Amino acid sequence: MEKAEVEEKVTPFPVVNSSSSSSGSSTHDTISLASNHDDNASSPTPPDQQEYAVVSFSPNDPENPYNWSMKKKSILLLCATLTCLNSTMGSTIASANLFPLLSAEFHVPVGPQSVLPASLYLMGFCFGPIIFAPLSETYGRKPILVTGFLLFVASTAGASVAPSWWSFLLMRFLCGTFGSPPLSVFGGVIADCFGDEVQRGRMLMVWSASTFVGPLGAPVLGGFVGGIWGWRWVFWIALIFAGVTLASVLAIPETLAAKILKRKAERLNKEEPREDGRRWVAPAELSQKSVFVTLKTTLLRPLELLCGEMVVVLTSLYIGFIYSVFYMMVQIYYAIFVGVYGFSPGVSGLLFTIIGLGTIIGCFICWWCDPVTLRLSAKHPTKRAEYFRLPLACIGGPFFVISILWIGLSARSDVHWAVPFIATVPYGIAYNIMWVAMINYVADAYGIYSASALAALGTTRSVAGALLPLAIEDMLKALGIAKSCALLAGISAALAAVPLCFVAYGDKIRAASKFSAALKIEGQREEAALGRTMSHISAV
């Protein structure tokens, strides 16, 4: 009788833990923000009215991505890097270096249309993250990555055989749309696998570096291969690379804990059914909703973050602008080294890759500064998040401004070409450390919903990267190289105040965040539910 009373107080549907997780450890981050939209979500109902047993991870469970070997995680990171190289390489593969060949093939006049192949690709980047990233938080990372990349390969093949300018542009848009999942979903994958924030930050830094290398190598490919064999060969080589990378995407394991536990419950029900008739279920099944409600919640999440989270809004503005400056620099470099110094398009693209050296140096700087930022954040526990991630962004902002001015003001025929060329190294360093710092700050703030937060950033970044470079040709004609760079540097200087603002007021901004408050409440509910479950287990 006493046991029955305990069960009744605990839950109307008695819950016990799986035998594989007798410690009571719960899966990391299985909460849902559906309670923001549905008042009844706080009282989850099981799939049916029978008694059931909840599956969770034991402390050293090998199925828990946190417990995977470093070798397995490194292979996963390599897959993420290769996939992002493919996606980002496509953004500049049809840049200024290749457009003369496209213009001759499709009879397109030189002018604003020269940036359409890159801009439409980035427009695809706008829509893709909003759809794919939140779905990966509900249905798993692997299905979204595999589906997206298969369609990306197909779209790349379509671009390589496009019979007309408009069909080529359509394929470019589809390439961007289906090439976007790695840029947001893999951020969630890394968060799934690396629990330690220092290690997670370093892995995100390595992954982020691949998003810089891809756009740098594509202009070289377009300049040299296109000039020798034609523009279609450029896309065929990209297709071969994508095909090889597809094998790694197909081989990656699922990393979303909720999906892994659901599969574990299904396996236990099939292979190890309980003698008492109780059915194994995953924690995510306790609050299972209709497909329509799930899709509505997950697809709106990035927009909810983008419209209601000051951290996401300000970071999106900053990241979006410096990202668009990167694509403007592709055009500016062409104007400098082809227009001013008379180099070939291929050599111009090769010189642009020096930004990659700055990116690599920036990675080492971020790595070396981890111990410093850890000590700094320990001294400021109320602002730990800000002092742990943002000091480098505060330093990188001014250097970014200086490097743009350096490039623009030194790009003259009476100045040796090496002077603006050398400036690309500090530009690459500043760009990388700002990017890594801000991305890590957002990823830390939103946990397993980092994929949606990164999707919100990716959307605004891609909108800016698609639209702002459309003005670069007219801006260069009207203002010239020096004044155009000065204008970009001035706007960058104003936006460099964003990380400083977070350092000064970040704790207050996060405290006023409705999303963060809801996330905290859901976490407390999850802990309370686990406590009730454990009380029931010990009582039974």
N, C-alpha and C positions, 0 to 999 in steps of 0.2 A: 504494500500500500504506500509506503514511504517512497519507494522508487517511482511509482506512478505519479505521485504528487510532484516529485522533482521534474519528471518529464513534462508534466502539464505546465509547470512554471517556466520551463526553459523554452519550449516551442511547441506549437500544436502538432508539428510533424517531427517526431524525434529524429535527431541527427547524430551520427557517430562518425569518427574519422576512419579512414582506410587503414588497414593493417600495415601498409607500407609507410605510414606517416603517424605512428603512434605518439610521436613527440608533440603533435599538435601544430607543427609549423604550417603556416598557410602559404599559399602561393603569393609571390610578390605582386602587388598591384593588380588585384582583380576587381577593384571598385568600378562603379559606373556612375556617370553624372546624369543618368536618366532621371534621378530624383529632382533635378532642377526643373524638369518639364512634367513630371508625373508625381503627384503627392503620394500615390500609393506605392511608389518604388521602394520606400523604406521598409515595407512589409512584403518581402519577396514570397512568391508562391511557387512551390515546386511544380514540375511538369505534371504530376498527378498527385492524388491524395494518399498515396501509400508511403510507408516509412522508407527512408533512404539513408545512404551512407555517403559522406562527402569525402572526395579524394583530395589530397593535398601533398605537397612535397615534404619529405623528411629532411633533416638538416644536411645530410650528405647525398641526397638523391641525385644520381647521375643524369636523370632526365631534366633536372632543373638547369636552365642555361647558365645560371650563375656558377654552377659547379662543373661546367665543362672544362676540359683541359685547355691550357693556353694554346696548345697546338691546334686544337679544333677551332678555337676562337680566332686564331691568326689566319687560318684558312678561310674562315668566314669573312674576315676583314679584307683578305685578298680578293675574294669574290666581289665584295662591295666596291672595292677600289676599281677593279676591272670594269664592272658594270657602269659605274659613274664616269669612268673615262670615256666609254662609248657614248653615254648620254650627252655629256658636256662637249665632246669633240664635235658632235653634230651641230652644235649651236654656231660654230664659226667655220664649218667646213665649206660653206658657200658664201664666205665673206668677200671683202673687196678684191682679194687676190684672185678669186675664181670668177667674179662677175663678168669681166671682159669676155670670157669664153661662153658663159651663159647668154650674154647679150648677143654675141654673134650667132649662136645656135637658134635662139628664140626671137631674135630681132626686137630686143627690148632696149629702148633708149637709155643712155646713162642719165642718172638723176635719182630722185627719191626711191624709185623701184629697186635700186641697187641694194638697199638694206632689207627688202621684203623677205628674201630667203632666211635671213637670220631672225628678223622680227617675228615672222609667222611661227618659226620654230619656238621662239620664246613665248609667244602667245599660247602655244600648246602647253608649255610649262606652267602657264597660269591656271589652266583648267584641270590638268592632270592631278596635281597634288590635292586639290579640293575633293576630288572623287576617290582617289586611290589610297591616300594616307589614312583617313579615318576608317575606311573599310578594312584596312590592314589591322586596325585595333579591335575589330569585331570578328572578322573571318580568318585572321591569320596573316602573317607576313608573306609566307611563301606563295600562296595562290595568287596574290596580287602582283608580286614581283615576276613570277613566271608568265602570267597572262599578259602583263604589260610588256615584258621584253620580247615575247613571241610576236606581238603586234608591232613592236618597234622594228624588229628584223624585217617583217613583211613590208612595213612602210619605207624602210631604207631601200629595199629591193624595188619598190614602186618608184621611188625618186630616181633611181639609177636608170630606169627605162622610160621615164616620163616623155610622152610625145609632144607636149606643149608646155608653154610657160605656166599656164594656170593649173594644169594637172601637176606640174612640178611643185608649185606653191602649195597645193592641197596636200601632197605627200609630205612636204616640209612641216606643215601644221600637224599632221598625224604623227610624224616622227617625234615632234616635240611633246605631244600629248602622251604618247605611249612610252616615251623615253624619260618621262618625269618621275615615275614611282621610285627609282633608286635614290633620287635626290632627297626624298622625304622619308620614305619607308625605311631605308637603311639606317637613318638616324635612330629610329625606333628599335631596329634590330640590335644596334650597338648598346642602346640603353637596356634592352632585354638581357644582354649577356654579361655586361660589366656593371657589377653592383657598386664597386668602389669608385667614388667620384673622381679621384685623381686619375685612376686608370681609364675610366670612361672618358674623361676629358682628353686624355692623350690619344685614345683610339678615335675619338671624333675629330681630333686634329689631323691625324693621318688620313682619315677618310675624306675630310674636307679638302686636303691638299690635292686629292685626285680631281676635284671639281675645278681646280685651276689649271692643272696640267693638260686636260683634254682640250679646252679652248685654245691653248697655246700651240699645241702640235698641229691642229687642223689647218691653219693658214700655210704652214710649211708644206703639208701634203697637197693642199690646193695649188700652191704656187709652183712647185716643182713637178709633181705628177701630172697636174692639169696641163702644164705647159708642154709636156713631152707626149703624153698619151691621150689627152682630152679630158674634159670634165667628168664624163661618165665613169672613167677608170677610178677617179677619186672616190666615187660612191661605191664602186665595186670593191675597192680595198676596204672601205669602211664596213661594207656588208660582210666581208670575210672575217674581219675583226669581231663584228657583232656575232657572227655564227659561232666562232670559237668561244666567245664569252657566254653564249647561251648555254653551253654545256655546264659551266660553273654555276649558273643560275639554277638549272635543273637539279643540281647536286646539293644545293644548300638545304640544311635542315630547318624545320619550323622553330622559331624562337619565342613566339608569344606564349607566355605561361598559361593563359586561359585556354588556348587551343590545345596545348600539350596535355593539360589535365583532362580536358574533354575526351581526347583520344585515349588517355589512360583509363578513364571511367568506362568507356565503351569496351576496351580490351578486357577489363576486369569482369564486366557483366557477361562477356562471352566465354572467357577462359576460367574465371574463378568466381562463379555466382555464389552469393552468400547462402548459408544453410537456413538462415532465418527469413529468407525471402526479400530482404531489403535490397534495393537497387542502388548501385554505385552512381553518383552524379558528380560533376565538376562544380566548383563554386559559381562559375558563370551561369550555370543552368538554373540556379536558385532564383535569379531575377530575369529569366528568359522572357523576351517579348516577341511580338509579331515581327516578321521581316520588315513590314512597312515602318513600324515604329523604330526599329533598330536603324534602318537606313536613314530615316528622318533625323534621328539623334546624331548619328555618326557623320552624316554629310553636312549637317549644320554646325558641327563643332568647330571646324576651322574658321567659319564666318563669325561664330560667337566669340571666339578668341580674338579675331581681328577687329571686331567692332567694340568689344567690351573690356579688353585687357590693355591697360596703358603700356605695360611692358612689351607686349606684342606690337602694339601700334607704333610706338616710338622706334623700336628695333627694326620694324618693317620699313619705316621711312629711311632710316640710316642705311640699312643693308641694301634696300632697293636702289638708292642713289649711287652708292659706291659700285654696285653691280652694273648699273647702266653706264657709269664712267668707264668700267672695264671694256664694255663693247664699243663705246665711243673711242677708246684708245686704239682699238683695232683700225678704225678709220683714220684716226689722227696719225698713227704710225705710218699708214700707207701714204698719207699726205706729206709726212716729213721725209721719209726715206726714199720714196719713189718721186714725189713732187719736188722736194727741195734738194735732195742729194743725188737723185738719179739712179738709185739702185733698182734691181729687178723686183717684181712682186715676190718671187721666191725668197730672195735675200731679205726683203723687208719682213716677211713672215718669220724667217729664221732669227732675225734680230729681236723680234717681239717675244720669242721664247725665253729671253734672258729674264723675263719676269718670273719664270719658273725657278731660277736660281734664288731669287729673292724669297719665293715661297718656301723653298727648302730651308733657307737660313731662318725664316720666320718660324718654321716648325721647331728647329733647335732652340730658338729663343724661348718659345712657349714652354718647351720641355724643361729647359734650365731654370725657368722662373717659377716652376711649381713649388719648390720648397720655400721660396720667398713669399709667394702669395699665401701658402698655408700658414706661415708664421704671422703674416699680416692679418689674415682672417681670424686667427686665434685670438689676436688682441682686440678684435672688434666682433664679439659673438653675435650682437644684435644685427650686424650688417655683414655676416659671414659670407653670404652669397655674393654680395657686391665686391668685397675685398678679395675674394678668392678668384673671381673670373675677370673683373673689369679693369684692373690697373693697366694691363697691356693695351686694352682698347683706348684708354685715356691717353697713353703715350703714342699709340699708333696714329691717332687722328691727326695731330699736328704734322707728323712726318709724311702722312699721305698728302696733305695740302702742299707741303714744301716740295715734294717730288713732282707733283703735277706742274707747279710753277717752274721748277727746274727744267722739265721737259719742254714746256711751251716757250719759255723765254730764251732758251739756248738753241732752238730749232731755226737757225739762220744759215744762209749759205756762207757767211764770213766766219762761222764757228764750226770747228771740226765736228764731224758726225758722231764721234765717240762721246762728246759731252752730253747730248740728250740720250744717247744710248746707255751710258753708265747710270743715268738717273732712274732707269727702269728697275735697278736692283733695290734701292730703298723703296720704290713704289711697290714692288712685289712683297717686300718684308712688311711694310705698313698694311697693305691690303690683307695679307694673310693673318696677321696677329689680331687685327680688328675683327675680321670675319670669324676666326676661331673663338675669340673671347665672347662675342655676342651670341654666337650659336650655342656655345656651352652654357652660357648664362640662362638662355631660354630653355634649353634641354633640361637643365637641373631644376628649373622652376616648375616644369609641367610633367615630370616623371614619365609614366607610360603613355601619357598623352603628348609626349614630345613630338610624335609623328604628326599630329594635328597642328601643334604649334609651329613646327617646321614647315608644314604645308601652308599655313597662313603666311609665314615669312616668304616661302617660295613663290606664292601667288603674287604678292605685291612686288617682290624682287623681279619676277618675270614680266609683270606688266610694265614696270619701269624700264627693264632691259629691252623690252619690245618697242615701247613708244618713244622714249627719250632719244635713242640713237637715230630715229627718223629725222630729227632736226639737225644732225651733225653736219650734213653736207651744206645746208643753207647757212648754218652758223659759221662754218669755216670760210665760206664765200663772203659772208657779210663782215665777219670780225677778224678773220685770219687765225693762224695757229696760236699765236701768243695770247691774244685777247680771249679766244675761246677757252684756252687752258686756264687763264686767270679767272674767268667766270665760273668754271667748274671748281676751281680751287676755293673761291669765295663761298659757294654753296656748301662745299665739303667742310669748310671751317665752321660754318654755322651749325651743321649737323654733328660736328665733333663734340658738341655739348651734350649729346644724348647719354653716353656712358658716364660723363661727369654728373649729370642729373640723377642717374641711377645710384651712383655712389653717395650722393648727398641725400636723396629722398627715396631710395629704393625700398627701404623697410616700410616706409609709410605707404608707398604705392602698392606694395604687395599686401599690406594689411587692409587696404581699402578695396582689394580685388574681390569681386563677388565669386569669380571662378575659383580662386585660391581658397576662399572661405568654404565654398561647397566641397572642394577637394578635401579639405581638412575634416569637415563634418562626415563625409563619406568614409574617410579613413578611420575616424572614431567609431562609426557604426560597424565597420568591418572588424575592428578590434573587439568591440563589444559582442558582436555575433560569435567571434572565435572564442571569447571568454565563456559565453553561454554554452557553446558546443562542448568546450573542455569540461565545464562543470557537469554537464550531462554525462559525458564519458566517464568521469571519475565516479559519479553517483551510480551509474549502471555497472 
